[in-house]
């Protein structure tokens, strides 16, 4: 089974408040503090990995987030740290 990461990408067109509201709505385990941290990391570094899992599941979440006008990217999880 291949695992994939879902990244939130920075967008200067979307407010922090919108990002926080979407993240707390979409992700059951993300509270407003964690959503704020994700939003800040995304803003300062250009992206933040928000979840990982099977490719099909990541694509579903990606479609959901993009429906709220958030920019995302799904990437195959790197194997560089596995032995």
N, C-alpha and C positions, 0 to 999 in steps of 0.2 A: 504494500500500500504506500503510495507516494503522498507526502504531506506538502502542503502549500501554506505560504504566509499571505495574509491580507494586510496591505499597507494603506494608511490614510495619507493622502498627498496634500501638501500645502496649497491653499488658494486664498489669495488676497481679497477675493470677491465675497467670501463667506465669513460671517461674524463668528466670534468665539461662542457667543450665546447660542447660535444656531447649531454649531458643531456639538456643544455640550448637550443640548436638548436632544439631538438625534442620537448621540452615543448612549445616553441614559435610556432612551426609548427602545433602541434596537438591541442593546446588550443588557440582559437581565442582571449580570454581576458587575456592571459598571455604574458606580454612583457618581454624583456630581463632582466630587473631588478628583476621582480618577479620570473622569472625562475632561476636566480642566487640565490635568497633567498631560493627557494625550494631545489635547488641542495646543498646549504650549510647546510641547516637544515637536509636534508637526510644524508649527509656525517657525520655530527657531532652527530646526534641522532640515526641513523640507519634506519630511515624512516620518511616520511612526507605525511600527508593526502593531496591529490591534488584536489580531487573533490568528489562529492557524488550524489546519485540519485537512480533510479530503478536498480535492480540487472542486468537485461538484458543490460541496457545502460553501466553500469560499466564493464561488461564482454567484450563488444565491444571495449571500450576504452583500457581495459587491453590488449586485443589481439593486438590492434594497437601499443601500447607502447612496448609490448614484441617483436613485429616485428622489432623494432628499437634496440633490445637487452637491453631494460631497464627491471629491475626486479620490479614486482608489486605484490600487494595482494589486493583482494577484501574482505571486512569484513562487516557483518551485523552491522548497526549503533547501538550503545549502547543506551539503553533506561534508563540508570541509572540516568539521570538528569531530566527526565520527571516526572510529578506528576499526 
